[in-house]
Amino acid sequence: MSAAVERRLAQFRAGRGSAGAPPRPAEPPGKAAAPEAAEGQRAAAAGPGGDVQARPGRAVAAPVWARPLLLKVLLWAVLLALFAELELGLPYFVLSLLYWMYAGTRGPAERRRGELSAYSVFNPGCAAIAGTLTAEQLERELHYRPAAGR
């Protein structure tokens, strides 16, 4: 019985024109020439062992489960569930917020050369950044009187 199956398979492969090619999925009529171009790209990307390698100009994206931010968020959620089970969920959440505020701020050593702080007291000579409302400007605007004829 297996000889008959082998014979039919050989006839099918001969009829298709390629003995060892894997079957291609059906594609829309507008993309009839695309399989040949895709085969050429796959063959160019394949290494000597047949495995697909990354091209030098393209970066290979990490899988979704290997992204650091996603892993950190998942770890935080699991720990939140654990602390909530131990009835310590609220303190864990508050301490997490405090940590995120601390980690999100940059220290003065991390500031680029010439970069001014949003708080003028931390800048050399208390220099204000553009768009800051100063006391002198506020006084000028408060004492401004429109013209009498308007």
DSSP file with accessible surface (Angstrom, degrees, kcal/mol):
  #  RESIDUE AA STRUCTURE BP1 BP2  ACC     N-H-->O    O-->H-N    N-H-->O    O-->H-N    TCO  KAPPA ALPHA  PHI   PSI    X-CA   Y-CA   Z-CA
    1    1 A M     >        0   0  200      0, 0.0     4,-1.5     0, 0.0     3,-0.2   0.000 360.0 360.0 360.0 -39.7    0.0    0.0    0.0
    2    2 A S  H  >  +     0   0   94      1,-0.2     4,-2.6     2,-0.2     5,-0.2   0.815 360.0  60.2 -67.5 -27.7    2.9    2.5    0.8
    3    3 A A  H  > S+     0   0   63      2,-0.2     4,-2.3     1,-0.2    -1,-0.2   0.900 104.0  50.1 -65.2 -36.7    4.4    1.8   -2.7
    4    4 A A  H  > S+     0   0   41     -3,-0.2     4,-2.4     2,-0.2    -2,-0.2   0.906 111.0  48.6 -67.2 -39.1    1.1    3.1   -4.3
    5    5 A V  H  X S+     0   0   89     -4,-1.5     4,-2.4     1,-0.2    -2,-0.2   0.923 111.7  49.5 -67.0 -41.4    1.3    6.2   -2.1
    6    6 A E  H  X S+     0   0  121     -4,-2.6     4,-2.3     1,-0.2    -2,-0.2   0.897 110.8  50.1 -63.6 -41.4    4.9    6.8   -3.0
    7    7 A R  H  X S+     0   0  147     -4,-2.3     4,-2.3     2,-0.2    -2,-0.2   0.929 111.4  47.5 -63.8 -44.3    4.1    6.4   -6.7
    8    8 A R  H  X S+     0   0  185     -4,-2.4     4,-2.4     2,-0.2    -2,-0.2   0.895 111.5  51.3 -64.7 -37.9    1.3    8.8   -6.6
    9    9 A L  H  X S+     0   0   62     -4,-2.4     4,-2.6     2,-0.2    -1,-0.2   0.912 109.7  49.9 -64.7 -40.9    3.4   11.3   -4.6
   10   10 A A  H  X S+     0   0   59     -4,-2.3     4,-2.3     2,-0.2    -2,-0.2   0.908 111.2  49.3 -64.1 -39.7    6.2   11.0   -7.3
   11   11 A Q  H  X S+     0   0  124     -4,-2.3     4,-2.3     2,-0.2    -2,-0.2   0.913 111.3  49.7 -65.3 -40.7    3.6   11.6  -10.1
   12   12 A F  H  X S+     0   0  126     -4,-2.4     4,-1.8     2,-0.2    -2,-0.2   0.937 112.2  46.9 -63.8 -45.1    2.3   14.7   -8.2
   13   13 A R  H  X>S+     0   0  108     -4,-2.6     4,-1.3     1,-0.2     5,-0.8   0.895 112.5  49.9 -64.9 -39.8    5.8   16.1   -7.8
   14   14 A A  H  <5S+     0   0   78     -4,-2.3    -1,-0.2     1,-0.2    -2,-0.2   0.886 109.3  52.2 -65.7 -38.2    6.6   15.4  -11.4
   15   15 A G  H  <5S+     0   0   70     -4,-2.3    -1,-0.2     1,-0.2    -2,-0.2   0.839 109.2  49.8 -66.9 -31.9    3.4   17.1  -12.5
   16   16 A R  H  <5S-     0   0   95     -4,-1.8    -1,-0.2    -5,-0.2    -2,-0.2   0.741 109.0-124.7 -78.1 -25.8    4.2   20.2  -10.4
   17   17 A G  T  <5S+     0   0   69     -4,-1.3     2,-0.4    -5,-0.2    -3,-0.2   0.392  82.8  81.1  98.7  -5.6    7.7   20.5  -11.9
   18   18 A S      < -     0   0   41     -5,-0.8    -2,-0.1     1,-0.1    -1,-0.1  -0.981  57.3-160.8-137.2 128.0    9.7   20.4   -8.6
   19   19 A A  S    S+     0   0   74     -2,-0.4    -1,-0.1     1,-0.2    -5,-0.1   0.856  89.0  20.3 -77.3 -36.4   10.5   17.3   -6.7
   20   20 A G  S    S+     0   0   71     -7,-0.1    -1,-0.2     2,-0.1    -7,-0.0   0.317  86.4 124.3-119.7  10.8   11.3   18.7   -3.2
   21   21 A A        -     0   0   39     -8,-0.1    -3,-0.1     1,-0.1     3,-0.1  -0.511  62.0-119.9 -74.9 137.8    9.6   22.1   -3.1
   22   22 A P        -     0   0   97      0, 0.0    -1,-0.1     0, 0.0    -2,-0.1  -0.424  39.9 -91.1 -71.2 152.0    7.2   22.7   -0.3
   23   23 A P        -     0   0  110      0, 0.0     0, 0.0     0, 0.0     0, 0.0  -0.363  39.8-135.7 -65.7 141.3    3.6   23.5   -1.3
   24   24 A R        -     0   0  127     -3,-0.1     3,-0.1     1,-0.0     2,-0.1  -0.773  19.5-113.6 -96.7 144.8    2.9   27.2   -1.6
   25   25 A P        -     0   0  105      0, 0.0     2,-0.1     0, 0.0    -1,-0.0  -0.381  40.6 -93.7 -72.7 154.3   -0.3   28.7   -0.2
   26   26 A A        -     0   0  107     -2,-0.1     0, 0.0     1,-0.0     0, 0.0  -0.439  47.0-161.8 -67.5 138.7   -2.9   30.1   -2.7
   27   27 A E        -     0   0   84     -2,-0.1     5,-0.0     1,-0.1    -1,-0.0  -0.837  26.2 -88.1-122.3 160.6   -2.4   33.8   -3.3
   28   28 A P    >   -     0   0   79      0, 0.0     3,-1.6     0, 0.0    -1,-0.1  -0.248  42.3-111.1 -62.7 156.1   -4.7   36.5   -4.7
   29   29 A P  G >  S+     0   0  126      0, 0.0     3,-0.9     0, 0.0    -2,-0.0   0.799 113.6  63.1 -62.4 -27.8   -4.6   37.0   -8.5
   30   30 A G  G 3  S+     0   0   78      1,-0.3     3,-0.2     2,-0.1     4,-0.0   0.697 101.3  53.0 -71.9 -14.7   -2.8   40.4   -8.3
   31   31 A K  G <   +     0   0  127     -3,-1.6     3,-0.5     1,-0.2    -1,-0.3  -0.205  65.5 127.6-114.5  44.2    0.2   38.8   -6.6
   32   32 A A  S <  S+     0   0   76     -3,-0.9     4,-0.3     1,-0.2    -1,-0.2   0.856  77.6  43.8 -70.6 -33.7    1.0   36.1   -9.1
   33   33 A A  S  > S+     0   0   78     -3,-0.2     4,-1.2     1,-0.2     3,-0.3   0.564  92.5  86.5 -88.3  -7.4    4.7   37.1   -9.6
   34   34 A A  H  > S+     0   0   41     -3,-0.5     4,-2.7     1,-0.2     5,-0.2   0.851  77.4  62.1 -65.7 -34.7    5.3   37.6   -5.9
   35   35 A P  H  > S+     0   0   17      0, 0.0     4,-2.5     0, 0.0    -1,-0.2   0.911 103.2  49.7 -62.1 -37.5    6.2   34.0   -5.0
   36   36 A E  H  > S+     0   0  111     -3,-0.3     4,-1.9    -4,-0.3    -2,-0.2   0.922 113.3  45.9 -66.6 -40.9    9.3   34.0   -7.2
   37   37 A A  H  X S+     0   0   57     -4,-1.2     4,-2.1     1,-0.2    -1,-0.2   0.910 113.1  50.4 -66.8 -38.9   10.6   37.2   -5.8
   38   38 A A  H  X S+     0   0   26     -4,-2.7     4,-2.5     1,-0.2    -2,-0.2   0.896 108.4  52.1 -67.5 -37.4    9.9   36.0   -2.3
   39   39 A E  H  X S+     0   0   80     -4,-2.5     4,-2.4    -5,-0.2    -1,-0.2   0.907 109.4  50.4 -63.5 -40.5   11.8   32.8   -2.9
   40   40 A G  H  X S+     0   0   43     -4,-1.9     4,-2.0     1,-0.2    -2,-0.2   0.902 111.2  48.1 -64.7 -39.7   14.7   34.8   -4.2
   41   41 A Q  H  X S+     0   0  121     -4,-2.1     4,-1.9     2,-0.2    -2,-0.2   0.908 112.1  49.2 -67.4 -41.0   14.7   37.0   -1.1
   42   42 A R  H  X S+     0   0  141     -4,-2.5     4,-1.3     1,-0.2    -2,-0.2   0.904 111.5  49.3 -64.5 -40.1   14.5   33.9    1.2
   43   43 A A  H  < S+     0   0   71     -4,-2.4    -1,-0.2     1,-0.2    -2,-0.2   0.889 111.1  49.6 -67.6 -36.1   17.4   32.2   -0.6
   44   44 A A  H  < S+     0   0   80     -4,-2.0    -1,-0.2     1,-0.2    -2,-0.2   0.859 113.4  46.4 -70.0 -32.8   19.5   35.4   -0.3
   45   45 A A  H  < S+     0   0   19     -4,-1.9     8,-2.3    -5,-0.2    -1,-0.2   0.691  93.0  98.0 -82.5 -17.9   18.8   35.7    3.4
   46   46 A A  B  <  -A   52   0A  35     -4,-1.3     6,-0.2     6,-0.2     5,-0.1  -0.487  68.0-139.3 -75.5 139.5   19.4   32.0    4.0
   47   47 A G    >   -     0   0   15      4,-3.4     3,-1.6    -2,-0.2    -1,-0.1  -0.101  38.3 -79.9 -83.3-172.0   22.9   31.1    5.4
   48   48 A P  T 3  S+     0   0  135      0, 0.0    -2,-0.1     0, 0.0    -1,-0.1   0.840 131.6  49.2 -63.8 -29.3   25.0   28.2    4.4
   49   49 A G  T 3  S-     0   0   73      2,-0.1     3,-0.1     1,-0.0    -3,-0.0   0.439 121.0-105.4 -89.5   1.0   23.1   25.8    6.6
   50   50 A G  S <  S+     0   0   55     -3,-1.6     2,-0.2     1,-0.3    -5,-0.0   0.388  79.4 130.7  92.7  -5.5   19.8   27.0    5.3
   51   51 A D        -     0   0   93     -5,-0.1    -4,-3.4     1,-0.1     2,-0.4  -0.541  64.1-109.4 -83.7 150.2   18.9   29.0    8.3
   52   52 A V  B     -A   46   0A 113     -6,-0.2     2,-0.3    -2,-0.2    -6,-0.2  -0.637  36.6-165.3 -81.5 130.2   17.7   32.6    7.9
   53   53 A Q        -     0   0  103     -8,-2.3     2,-0.2    -2,-0.4    -1,-0.0  -0.827  24.2-102.9-114.5 157.0   20.2   35.2    9.1
   54   54 A A        -     0   0   62     -2,-0.3     5,-0.1     1,-0.1     6,-0.0  -0.498  35.0-120.7 -76.5 141.9   19.7   38.9    9.8
   55   55 A R    >   -     0   0  110     -2,-0.2     3,-1.0     1,-0.1    -1,-0.1  -0.546  21.3-119.2 -77.8 151.3   20.9   41.3    7.2
   56   56 A P  T 3  S+     0   0  143      0, 0.0    -1,-0.1     0, 0.0    -2,-0.0   0.855 111.2  49.6 -62.3 -33.2   23.5   43.8    8.3
   57   57 A G  T 3  S+     0   0   79      2,-0.0     2,-0.4     1,-0.0    -3,-0.0   0.654 103.9  69.0 -81.2 -14.0   21.4   46.9    7.5
   58   58 A R  S <  S-     0   0  178     -3,-1.0     2,-0.4     2,-0.0    -1,-0.0  -0.883  72.6-139.3-113.1 138.6   18.3   45.6    9.3
   59   59 A A        -     0   0  101     -2,-0.4     2,-0.5    -5,-0.1    -2,-0.0  -0.733  21.2-127.0 -91.7 137.5   17.8   45.2   13.0
   60   60 A V        -     0   0  113     -2,-0.4     2,-0.2    -5,-0.0    -6,-0.0  -0.741  26.0-126.7 -85.7 124.6   15.9   42.0   14.2
   61   61 A A        -     0   0   81     -2,-0.5     3,-0.1     1,-0.1    -1,-0.0  -0.493  22.5-118.3 -72.9 139.2   13.0   43.0   16.4
   62   62 A A        -     0   0   50     -2,-0.2     5,-0.1     1,-0.1    -1,-0.1  -0.454  37.4 -96.0 -72.5 148.7   13.0   41.2   19.8
   63   63 A P    >   -     0   0   63      0, 0.0     3,-1.6     0, 0.0     4,-0.2  -0.253  35.5-109.5 -61.7 157.0    9.9   39.0   20.5
   64   64 A V  G >  S+     0   0   91      1,-0.3     3,-1.3     2,-0.2     6,-0.1   0.890 118.2  54.1 -57.6 -38.9    7.1   40.6   22.4
   65   65 A W  G 3  S+     0   0  187      1,-0.2    -1,-0.3     5,-0.1    -3,-0.0   0.644 104.3  56.4 -74.7  -9.6    7.9   38.5   25.5
   66   66 A A  G <  S+     0   0   36     -3,-1.6    -1,-0.2     4,-0.0    -2,-0.2   0.325  75.3 115.9-105.0   8.7   11.5   39.6   25.6
   67   67 A R    <>  -     0   0  116     -3,-1.3     4,-2.2    -4,-0.2     5,-0.2  -0.644  63.8-138.3 -80.7 131.9   11.0   43.3   25.7
   68   68 A P  H  > S+     0   0   91      0, 0.0     4,-2.5     0, 0.0     5,-0.2   0.880  99.1  51.3 -60.9 -41.0   12.4   44.8   29.0
   69   69 A L  H  > S+     0   0  133      1,-0.2     4,-2.5     2,-0.2     5,-0.2   0.931 110.8  48.4 -64.4 -42.5    9.5   47.2   29.6
   70   70 A L  H  > S+     0   0   64      1,-0.2     4,-2.6     2,-0.2    -1,-0.2   0.923 111.8  49.7 -63.3 -41.7    6.9   44.5   29.2
   71   71 A L  H  X S+     0   0   88     -4,-2.2     4,-2.5     1,-0.2    -1,-0.2   0.904 110.9  49.8 -64.4 -39.0    8.8   42.1   31.5
   72   72 A K  H  X S+     0   0  142     -4,-2.5     4,-2.6     2,-0.2    -1,-0.2   0.912 111.5  48.2 -65.4 -42.7    9.1   44.9   34.2
   73   73 A V  H  X S+     0   0   77     -4,-2.5     4,-2.5     2,-0.2    -2,-0.2   0.917 112.5  48.9 -65.1 -41.9    5.4   45.6   34.0
   74   74 A L  H  X S+     0   0   93     -4,-2.6     4,-2.5     2,-0.2    -2,-0.2   0.919 111.7  49.1 -64.5 -41.3    4.5   41.9   34.2
   75   75 A L  H  X S+     0   0  106     -4,-2.5     4,-2.6     2,-0.2     5,-0.2   0.927 111.4  49.8 -62.8 -42.8    6.8   41.5   37.2
   76   76 A W  H  X S+     0   0   56     -4,-2.6     4,-2.5     1,-0.2    -2,-0.2   0.918 111.2  49.2 -62.2 -42.0    5.3   44.5   38.9
   77   77 A A  H  X S+     0   0   46     -4,-2.5     4,-2.3     2,-0.2    -2,-0.2   0.903 111.3  49.1 -65.5 -40.5    1.7   43.2   38.3
   78   78 A V  H  X S+     0   0  100     -4,-2.5     4,-2.3     2,-0.2    -2,-0.2   0.930 113.0  47.0 -65.3 -43.5    2.6   39.8   39.7
   79   79 A L  H  X S+     0   0   56     -4,-2.6     4,-3.0     2,-0.2     5,-0.2   0.884 109.8  53.9 -66.1 -36.1    4.2   41.3   42.8
   80   80 A L  H  X S+     0   0   47     -4,-2.5     4,-2.5    -5,-0.2    -2,-0.2   0.930 109.3  48.2 -62.0 -42.8    1.2   43.6   43.2
   81   81 A A  H  X S+     0   0   60     -4,-2.3     4,-2.0     2,-0.2    -2,-0.2   0.910 112.5  49.4 -63.4 -40.5   -1.1   40.6   43.1
   82   82 A L  H  X S+     0   0   92     -4,-2.3     4,-1.6     1,-0.2    -2,-0.2   0.947 113.7  44.3 -63.8 -47.0    1.2   38.8   45.7
   83   83 A F  H  <>S+     0   0   62     -4,-3.0     5,-3.9     1,-0.2     6,-0.5   0.841 110.8  55.1 -69.0 -31.8    1.2   41.8   48.0
   84   84 A A  H ><5S+     0   0   55     -4,-2.5     3,-1.4     4,-0.3    -1,-0.2   0.892 106.2  52.2 -65.8 -37.1   -2.6   42.3   47.6
   85   85 A E  H 3<5S+     0   0  158     -4,-2.0    -2,-0.2     1,-0.3    -1,-0.2   0.858 109.9  48.2 -65.1 -34.0   -3.0   38.7   48.7
   86   86 A L  T 3<5S-     0   0  106     -4,-1.6    -1,-0.3    -5,-0.1    -2,-0.2   0.312 120.5-113.3 -86.5   8.3   -0.9   39.5   51.8
   87   87 A E  T < 5S+     0   0  176     -3,-1.4    -3,-0.2    -5,-0.1    -2,-0.1   0.808  94.1 105.4  62.3  33.5   -3.0   42.6   52.3
   88   88 A L     >< +     0   0   83     -5,-3.9     4,-1.8    -8,-0.1    -4,-0.3   0.009  36.6 115.2-124.1  26.1   -0.1   44.9   51.6
   89   89 A G  H  > S+     0   0   15     -6,-0.5     4,-2.4    -5,-0.2    -5,-0.2   0.902  73.2  51.0 -66.8 -42.8   -1.2   46.0   48.1
   90   90 A L  H  > S+     0   0  128      2,-0.2     4,-2.6     1,-0.2     5,-0.2   0.947 111.2  46.1 -65.8 -47.1   -1.7   49.6   49.0
   91   91 A P  H  > S+     0   0   68      0, 0.0     4,-2.7     0, 0.0     5,-0.2   0.912 113.2  51.4 -61.2 -37.5    1.7   50.2   50.6
   92   92 A Y  H  X S+     0   0   37     -4,-1.8     4,-2.2     2,-0.2    -2,-0.2   0.925 111.0  48.0 -62.2 -43.1    3.3   48.3   47.6
   93   93 A F  H  X S+     0   0   84     -4,-2.4     4,-2.2     2,-0.2    -1,-0.2   0.931 113.1  46.9 -64.6 -44.7    1.5   50.6   45.2
   94   94 A V  H  X S+     0   0   70     -4,-2.6     4,-2.3     1,-0.2    -2,-0.2   0.926 113.2  48.3 -65.4 -44.0    2.5   53.8   47.0
   95   95 A L  H  X S+     0   0  113     -4,-2.7     4,-2.4    -5,-0.2    -1,-0.2   0.873 109.5  54.3 -64.6 -34.0    6.1   52.7   47.3
   96   96 A S  H  X S+     0   0   12     -4,-2.2     4,-2.6    -5,-0.2    -2,-0.2   0.920 107.9  49.4 -63.3 -43.2    6.1   51.8   43.6
   97   97 A L  H  X S+     0   0   73     -4,-2.2     4,-2.2     1,-0.2    -2,-0.2   0.916 110.6  50.0 -62.7 -42.5    4.9   55.3   42.7
   98   98 A L  H  X S+     0   0   91     -4,-2.3     4,-2.2     1,-0.2    -1,-0.2   0.917 111.4  48.9 -62.2 -41.9    7.6   56.8   44.9
   99   99 A Y  H  X S+     0   0  147     -4,-2.4     4,-3.2     1,-0.2     5,-0.2   0.918 109.6  51.6 -63.4 -43.1   10.2   54.7   43.2
  100  100 A W  H  X S+     0   0  119     -4,-2.6     4,-1.8     1,-0.2    -1,-0.2   0.885 109.7  49.9 -63.2 -36.7    8.9   55.6   39.7
  101  101 A M  H  X S+     0   0  120     -4,-2.2     4,-0.7     2,-0.2    -1,-0.2   0.922 114.1  45.4 -66.2 -41.3    9.1   59.3   40.6
  102  102 A Y  H >< S+     0   0  180     -4,-2.2     3,-0.7     1,-0.2    -2,-0.2   0.936 115.7  45.3 -66.2 -45.4   12.7   58.8   41.8
  103  103 A A  H 3< S+     0   0   54     -4,-3.2    -1,-0.2     1,-0.2    -2,-0.2   0.795 109.1  57.6 -70.6 -26.6   13.8   56.7   38.8
  104  104 A G  H 3< S+     0   0   63     -4,-1.8     2,-0.3    -5,-0.2    -1,-0.2   0.640  92.3  82.3 -80.8 -14.3   12.1   59.1   36.4
  105  105 A T  S << S-     0   0   92     -3,-0.7     2,-0.4    -4,-0.7    -4,-0.0  -0.667  73.1-136.7 -91.8 149.0   14.1   62.2   37.5
  106  106 A R        -     0   0  132     -2,-0.3    -2,-0.1     1,-0.0    -3,-0.0  -0.828  15.2-130.8-102.7 143.0   17.6   62.9   36.3
  107  107 A G    >   -     0   0   33     -2,-0.4     3,-1.1     1,-0.1     4,-0.4  -0.326  30.7-101.5 -81.6 169.0   20.3   64.1   38.5
  108  108 A P  G >  S+     0   0  109      0, 0.0     3,-1.0     0, 0.0    -1,-0.1   0.812 120.6  61.4 -64.1 -26.3   22.5   67.1   37.8
  109  109 A A  G 3  S+     0   0  103      1,-0.2    -3,-0.0     0, 0.0     0, 0.0   0.795 100.4  54.4 -70.0 -24.6   25.3   64.8   36.7
  110  110 A E  G <  S+     0   0  124     -3,-1.1    -1,-0.2     2,-0.1     2,-0.2   0.502  84.1 109.0 -86.9  -4.6   23.1   63.4   33.9
  111  111 A R  S <  S-     0   0   75     -3,-1.0     3,-0.1    -4,-0.4     2,-0.1  -0.519  73.3-117.4 -74.7 138.8   22.4   66.9   32.5
  112  112 A R    >   -     0   0  174     -2,-0.2     3,-2.0     1,-0.1     2,-0.1  -0.362  42.0 -83.3 -72.0 156.9   24.0   67.7   29.1
  113  113 A R  T 3  S+     0   0  247      1,-0.3    -1,-0.1    -2,-0.1     3,-0.1  -0.377 116.7  11.8 -64.0 126.9   26.5   70.6   28.9
  114  114 A G  T 3  S+     0   0   74      1,-0.3     2,-0.4    -2,-0.1    -1,-0.3   0.365  92.0 134.6  88.2  -6.8   24.6   73.9   28.5
  115  115 A E    <   -     0   0   52     -3,-2.0    -1,-0.3     1,-0.0     2,-0.3  -0.620  46.0-143.6 -78.9 131.1   21.2   72.4   29.4
  116  116 A L        -     0   0   75     -2,-0.4     2,-0.1    -3,-0.1     4,-0.1  -0.680  11.6-119.5 -95.8 149.8   19.2   74.5   31.8
  117  117 A S        -     0   0   19     -2,-0.3    12,-0.2     2,-0.2     6,-0.1  -0.474  19.1-123.2 -80.0 154.7   17.0   73.2   34.5
  118  118 A A  S    S+     0   0   71     -2,-0.1     2,-0.7     1,-0.1    11,-0.2   0.765 102.9  70.0 -68.0 -23.5   13.3   74.1   34.5
  119  119 A Y  S >  S-     0   0  163      1,-0.1     3,-1.9     9,-0.1     4,-0.3  -0.860  77.5-152.7 -98.9 115.2   13.8   75.5   38.0
  120  120 A S  G >  S+     0   0   44     -2,-0.7     3,-1.4     1,-0.3     6,-0.2   0.761  88.3  69.7 -63.4 -24.6   16.0   78.7   37.7
  121  121 A V  G 3  S+     0   0  103      1,-0.3    -1,-0.3     5,-0.1     5,-0.2   0.755  98.6  51.8 -66.9 -19.1   17.5   78.3   41.2
  122  122 A F  G <  S+     0   0  135     -3,-1.9    -1,-0.3     5,-0.1    -2,-0.2   0.520  94.8  89.3 -92.0  -6.2   19.4   75.3   40.0
  123  123 A N  S X  S-     0   0    8     -3,-1.4     3,-2.1    -4,-0.3     2,-0.2  -0.602  94.2 -91.2 -89.4 152.5   20.9   77.1   36.9
  124  124 A P  G >  S+     0   0  105      0, 0.0     3,-0.9     0, 0.0    -1,-0.1  -0.424 114.9   4.4 -62.2 128.4   24.1   79.1   37.1
  125  125 A G  G 3  S-     0   0   83      1,-0.2    -4,-0.1    -2,-0.2    -3,-0.1   0.702 122.0 -82.0  70.0  17.7   23.3   82.7   38.0
  126  126 A C  G <  S-     0   0   80     -3,-2.1    -1,-0.2     1,-0.2     2,-0.2   0.858  71.1-177.2  54.8  38.4   19.7   81.7   38.5
  127  127 A A    <   -     0   0   42     -3,-0.9     2,-0.2    -7,-0.1    -1,-0.2  -0.481  16.9-137.5 -70.0 132.1   19.1   82.0   34.7
  128  128 A A        -     0   0   47     -2,-0.2     2,-0.1     1,-0.1     3,-0.1  -0.617  15.0-119.3 -89.4 150.0   15.5   81.4   33.7
  129  129 A I    >   -     0   0   64     -2,-0.2     3,-1.6   -11,-0.2    -1,-0.1  -0.443  45.9 -77.5 -81.7 163.6   14.6   79.4   30.6
  130  130 A A  T 3  S+     0   0  105      1,-0.2    -1,-0.1    -2,-0.1     3,-0.1  -0.338 118.0  27.0 -62.9 136.3   12.6   80.9   27.7
  131  131 A G  T 3  S+     0   0   86      1,-0.3     2,-0.3    -3,-0.1    -1,-0.2   0.424  84.3 139.3  91.8   2.1    8.9   81.3   28.5
  132  132 A T    <   -     0   0   52     -3,-1.6     2,-0.7     1,-0.1    -1,-0.3  -0.595  54.1-127.8 -81.3 135.2    9.3   81.6   32.3
  133  133 A L        -     0   0  103     -2,-0.3     2,-0.2    -3,-0.1    -1,-0.1  -0.732  30.7-163.9 -83.1 115.1    7.1   84.1   33.9
  134  134 A T     >  -     0   0   49     -2,-0.7     4,-2.2     1,-0.1     5,-0.2  -0.557  31.0-113.1 -96.8 164.6    9.3   86.3   36.1
  135  135 A A  H  > S+     0   0   64      1,-0.2     4,-2.5     2,-0.2     5,-0.2   0.899 117.5  53.5 -63.5 -39.6    8.3   88.7   38.9
  136  136 A E  H  > S+     0   0  119      1,-0.2     4,-2.3     2,-0.2    -1,-0.2   0.921 109.3  48.0 -62.4 -42.2    9.4   91.7   36.8
  137  137 A Q  H  > S+     0   0   60      2,-0.2     4,-2.2     1,-0.2    -1,-0.2   0.919 110.9  51.3 -65.3 -41.5    7.2   90.6   33.9
  138  138 A L  H  X S+     0   0   77     -4,-2.2     4,-2.3     1,-0.2    -2,-0.2   0.923 109.9  49.7 -62.4 -43.4    4.2   90.0   36.2
  139  139 A E  H  X S+     0   0  117     -4,-2.5     4,-2.1     1,-0.2    -1,-0.2   0.916 110.0  50.8 -62.8 -41.7    4.6   93.5   37.7
  140  140 A R  H  < S+     0   0  163     -4,-2.3     4,-0.4     1,-0.2    -1,-0.2   0.915 112.8  46.1 -61.4 -41.8    4.8   95.1   34.2
  141  141 A E  H  < S+     0   0  114     -4,-2.2     3,-0.4     1,-0.2    -1,-0.2   0.853 112.4  49.9 -72.7 -32.3    1.6   93.3   33.1
  142  142 A L  H  < S+     0   0  119     -4,-2.3    -1,-0.2     1,-0.2    -2,-0.2   0.854 112.9  46.2 -73.5 -33.6   -0.3   94.1   36.3
  143  143 A H  S  < S+     0   0  128     -4,-2.1     2,-0.3    -5,-0.2    -1,-0.2   0.448  84.3 119.5 -89.0   2.4    0.5   97.8   36.1
  144  144 A Y        -     0   0  153     -3,-0.4    -3,-0.0    -4,-0.4    -4,-0.0  -0.494  45.2-167.1 -71.3 128.1   -0.3   98.0   32.4
  145  145 A R        -     0   0  179     -2,-0.3     3,-0.1     0, 0.0    -2,-0.1  -0.972  19.2-123.3-116.8 130.4   -3.1  100.5   31.8
  146  146 A P        -     0   0   91      0, 0.0     0, 0.0     0, 0.0     0, 0.0  -0.270  44.1 -81.7 -65.8 161.4   -4.9  100.7   28.4
  147  147 A A    >   -     0   0   60      1,-0.1     3,-1.1     2,-0.1     0, 0.0  -0.255  36.8-123.3 -63.0 149.8   -4.9  104.0   26.6
  148  148 A A  T 3  S+     0   0  112      1,-0.2    -1,-0.1    -3,-0.1     0, 0.0   0.812 104.4  58.9 -69.3 -28.9   -7.6  106.4   27.8
  149  149 A G  T 3         0   0   84      1,-0.0    -1,-0.2     0, 0.0    -2,-0.1   0.517 360.0 360.0 -83.1  -0.9   -9.3  106.9   24.3
  150  150 A R    <         0   0  235     -3,-1.1    -1,-0.0     0, 0.0    -2,-0.0  -0.212 360.0 360.0 -88.2 360.0  -10.2  103.2   23.8
